[in-house]
Amino acid sequence: MTPHGNPATSALEALAGDGTLTGSWILDPARSQVRLATRHTWGLRPLHGVFHQVTGSGTVTESGQVTGTLTVAAASIDTKNRMRDKDLRSAKVFHTASYPDITYTVDGMQPASSGVRVTGSLTVRGRTRPLSFDAMVSAASGEVQLDAEVPVNRADFGLTYSPLRMASLDNTITVHAVFTRQ
């Protein structure tokens, strides 16, 4: 067992320490995915969606400092229900005409007991809030993969629209991000 209790974290620390990860990285959108999960119908039914357009990049300095961005095109939401997707894109929720992107900006990444702790800020519909979460990170064959389930309360971003209060304010964003050398 490693000092942090996670072999993947130890391997990542070794790669960061020896400079293997130093440089610029770009998200591979074909192999990456951002999904949304919540509950609706007063918590009785699950609701799932996927954002089909995701971009991003990151940098690892020689000292191991990680920065970057992950950008989701809000209008690319797909819940398999055309009318619901239209509502989500409208001014009632994401207001994609005025706020086309949802952006997460990474300020840092530190080893954590369950992988790494990612710190940064999330911007949705023009509102930016600090957001940190735990993630699993692996590095091999010239790529870095990050997997996380991020709890988000949409009210923090002014997204409170819910006809008859049917939809939960608590959401889970699932991220699978694959980065390759730029």
Helices and strands as residue ranges (DSSP letters): H 7-17, E 23-27, E 33-40, E 45-51, E 54-60, E 66-73, G 74-76, E 77-78, H 82-89, E 101-112, E 115-124, E 127-140, E 143-153, G 154-157, G 163-165, E 170-181
